[in-house]
Amino acid sequence: MTEFNYKKWNIILGWVSFAVALITYTLTLEPTVSSWDCGEYIATAVNLEVGHPPGAPLFQMLGAFFAMFTSDPSQLAKMVNFMSGLASAFTILFMFWTITNLARKMAFKNGKLGNNEAIAVLGSGLVGALAYTFSDSFWFSAVEGEVYAMSSFLMALLFWLGLRWESELNTPRGNKWLVLISFVVGLSFGVHILSLLVIPSIVLVYFFKTYKDINIKTTAIATLVAILVLAFVFKFLFPFTLKFFSVAELFFINQVGLPYNSGTIIAGIVLIGLFFYGLKYTRKKNLVTANTLVLSVLFIMIGFSSWLMLPIRANADTIINENNPSSARELLAYYNREQYGDSNVFYDNYYSVAYDREQDADNPYKDDKPKYEKIDGKYVIVNRYKNVLPNYSSKHKGFIPRMVNPASEQQYKSIAGIPARSKRRPTFLENIKFMVDFQFGYMYGRYFMWNFVGRQNDIQGHLDVENGNWLSGINFVDEARLGSQQNLPDDIKNNKG
């Protein structure tokens, strides 16, 4: 098989996997809505309204586009669901090309790509892509109007773009792929932040391509840098951009006396000016790397501009207008999910805090964020929320808290081996035991098996043998974990889940 033929079949089989996925998802689409956030997403997409924080404006705008293809209101939900099916089919397409890209690199280690190696590479791409096509969770999200299908598509697209960047990294215009990656990263914020998890993997692809002295130390440093890049995009770039707009809005309205949204417009002009100057200066000084970085950040911001839909539609006072993010200040609160409160994944309360609710002796309460409202041409603080949040003592706090919900106390104790009547705080080792045994071992392991082996039913259960387990259909495998599968009642034996 020649190189030309490999490229041809790589393209053909990629689109074959796309067609199989699209036909499958189209034939199994939800005709209306599923019983969770789908109803809200579909309603806000069709009418371009404002859903719950942190929002999905790009998803909603694309949903509105797909809804235009029917004049029958009863088919609107199905059209938005089809958008998820189409996005999922494209996910399979880029997954096929990602697998063949990586497999081809492995095959080339032994010399040139012969016929047998090419067939193996294409076969592995087809098997991997189609296995994912029919996996439980992916198929589930592919047929309903939720953000996870489109988020999966953006993740697949981002990693494929990362591999294209890697293959052309040393060419004169190779960094065009980095600029495109940056744009897609910005678009991801308009769907779901899950897509951003691809960023560290792209950084590591760059590291393994460009650095020759690869060892444990350099790999550890590269991994840390990859995490910092993700943190820069997620925790710094967007929050501080919105903060800049929010501060400018408050200043120019409250201090200068300009009309509402003037501060936002001025901040936008300043931001555009900074990018213009940065690109002009780095080009003049021939600072290629700096110019590329400024251009990348600019394209992230261009992708992020889908968020402008939220304040525009909030000011239109749509029927569904959750949190009313009609100005830069409200949009920042919307992005930060302020309505959900704070939780610390590194150090926080265990479930045992429910026993005594002992508050810190020196600072028993802490402040919440102040609430602003538009009154007489200004932003006025109508509630400073001073000393409204209880500040619990460290008596029931711990590092990397996993057992936090008082309602699940008995399950926590059973798994971690804590006495049922104990009212003490779990130890760090008990906490880690729960994380390893249940979250990593049982829950993640079960989730993997659900997708690629089979599931017992759709009921989560409470760690029993009748509900929520993975099931292979091979008697001796299942009986070793769940007991005899021979004389099951019909509602279990014939459960469509």
N, C-alpha and C positions, 0 to 999 in steps of 0.2 A: 504494500500500500504506500503510495507516494505521499509526500508532504501535502501536495495539493488535494489529494483525495481525503486525507485526514481532516483537513480544514472543512472540506465540503460536508463530510459525514458528521463532523462535530456540530455544524450549523443545523443540518437536517434533523439529527436525533435530538438536539436541544429543542427544536420546535415541535417534534413529535411528543416529547415529554410535556411540553406546554399544552398541546392539543388534548392529550389524555387527561391532564389535570382540569383544563377548562370544561371539557365535556362532562367529566365526573361532577364537578362542582355546580355546573349549570343544571344538570339533571336532578341534583339533590338540594337545591336552594331552599331556604326557608321561604314559604310563600308570603308570610307577614313578618311578625316580630318574635324574637325569643324573649323569655321571661327574665330579663335583667336590663342592663343599660341600653340595649339595642333600640328599644322604643324611643328613648330620649335622643339617642344619636340620630336616628332616622328622622324624627320630627324636626330637630334643630338643623339637620342637613337640608331637608327638602325646602324649608322656609328661611334658611340662613339666620338661625336664631342662636342664642348664647346658652350653651350647656354648662355642666358643672365644671369647676376648676380641676385641672389647669387648662382645660379647653383642648379642642382639636379643630382649629379653623380650616386647615388645608383639607382635612377629611370632610368637613362640612361643605366646603365649596365644591369639591369634586363630587360629593353626594348630590348636591343641587344640580350639577351638570348632568349626571346620569338620570336624575329624576325628570329632566326635560324630555326624555325619550318616550314618555307615556303621557297621555292626556286623561287616563283613567286613575282617579285617586286611589282605587283599591290596589293598583299595581305599583304605587310609589315605593312602598317598603321593599318589594321584590327587586326593583331596579337598584336601590342602594345595596341590597344584599348581593346583587350581581356584580357590583363594583368590587366587593370583597372577594368574590369568586375569581374575577379577572386579575386582581392584584395577587391573589394566591397562585394563580397559574403562572404569572410572571416570576413569582418567587421560585417556583419549580424550574423555570427556564434558566434563571441565573444560578440556581443551585447546581444544575447539570453542568453548566459551563465552568463553575468554580471547581467542581470535583474533577472534571477532565483537565483543567489547568494544573491542579496540584498533582494529579496522578501522572500527567505527562512529564512533569519535572522529575518525579521519582523514576519513571521509565528511562529517562534520558541519562540517568546516572550510569547506566550500563552501555552507553554508546548511543548510536542513532536510533530513531524510532522505527522499528521494523513492523511488518504486518501483524505479527502476533501481539506485540506490545500495543500497537494502535487499537486493535480489537479489544484488548483487555482494558485499556484506558476508556474507550467509548462505552464498553459494557459496564464498567464500574460507575460511570456517570449516570447511565440509564437506570441501573439497579438502585443507586443511592437516591436519585431524584424521585423515582416512582415509589420507593419505600416511604419517603417523606410525604408524597402525595396522599397516600392512604393511611398515614399515621393518625391516631385518634384525635389528638388536640388540634393539629393543623387542619384536618378536614372539618372539625367542629367549627373553628373560627372562619373557615373559608366560605361558609354558606350563610353567614348572618352579618348584619350591619353593625359591626363593632370595629374598633380601631386596630385590633391585633393583626388582622390579615394584611392591612396596608403597612403596618409597622414591620411585619415580617418581610414584606416586599422591599422596603427601604433598607432593612438589614442585609438582605441578600444582594441588593444592588450595590450597597456601600462596600461590602467585602469584595465583590467582583471588580468594582472600580479600583479598589486597593491593589488587587492583583494586576490589573492593567497598568496602574502607575508603576508598580514594581518592575514589570517587564520592559517599560520604556523609560526607566528612571535616568539612564545615562544618555538619552537622546536629547537633542537641542530643545524640543518642545514637550519633553516628557512630563513636566510639571503641570501641563494642562489638565491631567487627570486629578491632581491634587486640588486644583481650583474647582473642578466638577464635584469631587468628594466633599469639599467645603460647602458647596451649594446644597447638596443633598442632605448634609448634616443640618443645615439651617431649615430645610423643608421638614426634617424629622420632627422638629419642635412643633410643627403644625399638625402632627398626628399623634405621636406618643414618644416619650423620652426613652423608651426601651431601645429604640434604634441606636441611641448614642453608645450603647455597650460595644458596638463594633469598633469604636475609635481606638481602644488599646490594641486590638488585634492588628489594625492597619499600621500603628506605630511600630509594633514588633515586626511586621513584614518589612518595613523600611529598615529597621535595625539589622535584621538577618541578611538583607540584601547588600547593605553598604558597609557594615563593619566586618573586618576580617578576623580580629582577635576576639573570638566568641568563646566565653567560658562562663562558669557559674556566676562570677562576680559581675561581669559586663551584662549578662542576661538579667540578673537581679536589678541592676541599675536601670536597664532599658525598661523593665517591667514597671519600676517606680515612675520613670519618666512617662510611660504610657498612661498610668493612672493620673498623673499630674495634668497631662494634656486633657484627659476626660474631665477632670475637676475644673480646669480652666474654662472649658466650653460650658459645662453645666452649672458650676457654682460661681463663676466669676463673670464671664462675658455677658450672658443674657441678664442675670440678676442686676449687675451693676449698670448695664445699659438702661434697663427699665428704671433703676434707681436714679440715674442721671436725668432721665425724662421726668420722673416724679418730682425730684428736687427743683428742676427748672420750672415745672408747672406751678408748684407752690410759691416759688420766689417771684416769678413774673406776675402772678395774679395777686398774691397777698401783699407783696412789698412794692411792686411797681404800679399795680392797678390796671393791668391789661385784661382784656376779656378772657373768658375760659378758653383753654386749649392753645393760647398764645405761647405759653412756655414750652409746650410740646413741639410746636412748629419751630420755634427758635432753636430748641435742642436738636431737632432733626437737621436744621440748616448747619448748625455747628458740627454735627457728626459727619455730614456730607463734606463739609470743608476740610475736616481733619483727614478724611480718607483721600480727598483730592490732593492735599498738600503732601501726604505721606507717599502716595504713588508718584507724584511729580518729583519729589526730592530723591527718592530711592532710584528712580530712573535716571535722573540727572547725574547722580553720583555713581551710577552703574553698580548699585548694591543689589545684585540679583536675588540673593536669598531673602533679604529684607523686603524687597519688592514683592516676591512671591508670597511671603507671609502676610503682608498688608492686603494683598489681593485676595488671599484665602479668607482672611477675617471679613473682608468686605462682602465676599460671596456668601459667607455664613449669614451675615446680616441681611443680605438680599433674600435668602431663603426664609429667614425668620420673619420677613415682612408680611407673611400671611397672617400674622397676629394682628395686623391693622384691621382685619375684619371685625374683631371683637369689639373694640371701642366704637367703630362705625355703626355696627348693628345694635350695640347697646344704646347708643344715642338715638337710634331710630325707635327705641322703646318697643322692641318685639315682644310678642306674647310670652315666649319663654326667654327670660333674661336673668339668668341666675347670677347673683352677686353684682349685677349691673356694672361691669368694668368700663364705664363710659369716659374715664379720664386716665391719665398716666398713673395717678396715685392708686386708683381702684384696680388698674390693670396689674400693678406690681403686687398688690395683695392677692389678686386672682392667681397670678403666676406662682406666688409663694404658698398658695393653699392655706392662707391664714385661718380660714374657717375651721380647718381640721385640727388645729392646735399643734403643739410641738411634741415630738417624741425623739429620743436620742438612742440610736442603735448601738452606741458605744458604752454608755453608762446611764442606766435608768432604773425605774422601780420594777421589782418582781411582783408576782401576784399577791405575795404575803403582805403588801402594803395595806390591803383591805382589812387586816386584822385590827389595826389601831390608828391608822391614818395620822401617825405622829409627824408633826410639822417641825421644821427647823426652828430651834429656840431663838436664834438671832434674827432670822428673816422668815417668819412664818408664811408670808405672802409675797408674790412678785407681780409686777405690772404686766398687763397685756398691751398689745399695740393700740395706739389711739385711733378713734374712729373720726374720719373727716366727712363733712357733708357740704354741699354747695348751698351757700346762703348769702343773698344780697351781693353777688358778684365776687365772693371770696370763698376759700376753703376754710371752714371753721371746724375746730375740734369740738364735737358735741359730747364726747365721752372719752376721758383720758384713760379709763380702765386702770386706775391706781389700786394696787393691792387686791386684785380680784382672783388671782390664781394661787391655789395652795402650793406652797413650796415644801415638799416632804423632806424629812431628814434622811440622812444616808443609811439609816438603820436597815431599810429594806431595798437598798440599791446595790447594783453590782455591774461588773463589766460584761459587755456583749450579752445583755439580758435576752433570753429566749422564752422564758416562762413568765409572761407578763399579764395574762388575762385571768382575773379572779374567777370567772365563770368556768374555766377549764382546769381548775385547781386539782381535782381528783385524777384527771388524766395525766397531768404533769407528774404528780406524785407516784402514780403507778408506773410510769415509764422510767422516771429517774431513780426509783427505789427509795423514795422519801416516805417515812411513816405517815399513814393516813391522818392521824390526829395532830401531827406536828404543825406548829404555828410559827416556826422560825423561818428566816430567810434561807432559800436554797444556797448551798455552797457553790463556789465557782466550778468545782469538778462535777457536781450534780447538774449544773446548768449545761456544761459542755457535754455531759453524758446524754442529756435530753436532745441536744442539737445533733450529736453524732448518731445516736440510736434511732431517734424518731425522724428528725427533719432530713438528715442526709441518708440514713439507712432505710427507714420504712417509707417515708413520704416521697422522697426523690426517686428512690429505687422503684417504688410502686408506679410512680408517674412515668418513668421510663418504660416499664413493662406494659403499662396500659397502652402506650403508643405503638409498641413494636411486637407485642405478643397478644394481648387481649385483656378485656376487663370484665369483671363479674356482673356489675350493674352500675347504674348511675347514682347510687346512694352511697354517701361517704361512710356512714356507719361510725361506730365507736371502737375501733380496733377489734371488731368481732370477725368471725369466719364467714358470715353470711352476706356482708355488704362491703362494697368499695375495694375489694382486693383485685389483684391482677389474676388472670385466668388464661391458661394455655390451651385447654381442651384436651390435653394429654393426661389421662387419668392418673397414672402413677406420679406425675409431677405435681398435679393439683392436690391429690389426696395426701401427700406428704405434709402439706401446709394447712389444708382446709378440711381434711377429713373426706369421707366417702362422697363421691359425686354421682352415685348411682340412683338413689331414690329421692331425688330432690322434688319438692312441690312444683307445680307448673309455673307459678309466678316467679320462681327463681330459675328454673330450667329454661324457660322460654322468654326470659327478660331480654328485650331488644337492646338494652344498654350494652 
